């Protein structure tokens, strides 16, 4: 005869399975996002570079998976990117910071 815990265990298994199935069926599209930290990991990349070269560089340099996922989501495989600004036009340059290097 099943005990109380056996019954609860079966219900939990069914609940977990139905939750996993609903998550599987309701997949949402993931959008590419850039942060200053992620984009800065590409500063030393071998520019100009293609999508595959950037992915290879990111993997070899130990970049976060979010960066690699962003690079994989780039649609144009054949385009050659000249700099990080081609991927993220709002990437801040040294001119964007009000820091006078001559003072230090």
Secondary structure as the mmCIF struct_conf table of DSSP 4:
data_model
#
loop_
_struct_conf.conf_type_id
_struct_conf.id
_struct_conf.beg_label_comp_id
_struct_conf.beg_label_asym_id
_struct_conf.beg_label_seq_id
_struct_conf.end_label_comp_id
_struct_conf.end_label_asym_id
_struct_conf.end_label_seq_id
HELX_RH_AL_P HELX_RH_AL_P1 UNK A 4 UNK A 25
TURN_TY1_P TURN_TY1_P1 UNK A 26 UNK A 26
HELX_LH_PP_P HELX_LH_PP_P1 UNK A 29 UNK A 32
HELX_RH_AL_P HELX_RH_AL_P2 UNK A 36 UNK A 40
TURN_TY1_P TURN_TY1_P2 UNK A 41 UNK A 44
BEND BEND1 UNK A 45 UNK A 45
BEND BEND2 UNK A 47 UNK A 48
STRN STRN1 UNK A 49 UNK A 50
HELX_RH_AL_P HELX_RH_AL_P3 UNK A 51 UNK A 60
TURN_TY1_P TURN_TY1_P3 UNK A 61 UNK A 62
HELX_RH_AL_P HELX_RH_AL_P4 UNK A 65 UNK A 72
TURN_TY1_P TURN_TY1_P4 UNK A 73 UNK A 73
BEND BEND3 UNK A 75 UNK A 75
BEND BEND4 UNK A 77 UNK A 78
HELX_LH_PP_P HELX_LH_PP_P2 UNK A 79 UNK A 79
STRN STRN2 UNK A 80 UNK A 81
BEND BEND5 UNK A 83 UNK A 83
HELX_RH_AL_P HELX_RH_AL_P5 UNK A 84 UNK A 87
TURN_TY1_P TURN_TY1_P5 UNK A 89 UNK A 90
HELX_RH_3T_P HELX_RH_3T_P1 UNK A 94 UNK A 96
BEND BEND6 UNK A 97 UNK A 97
HELX_RH_3T_P HELX_RH_3T_P2 UNK A 101 UNK A 103
#
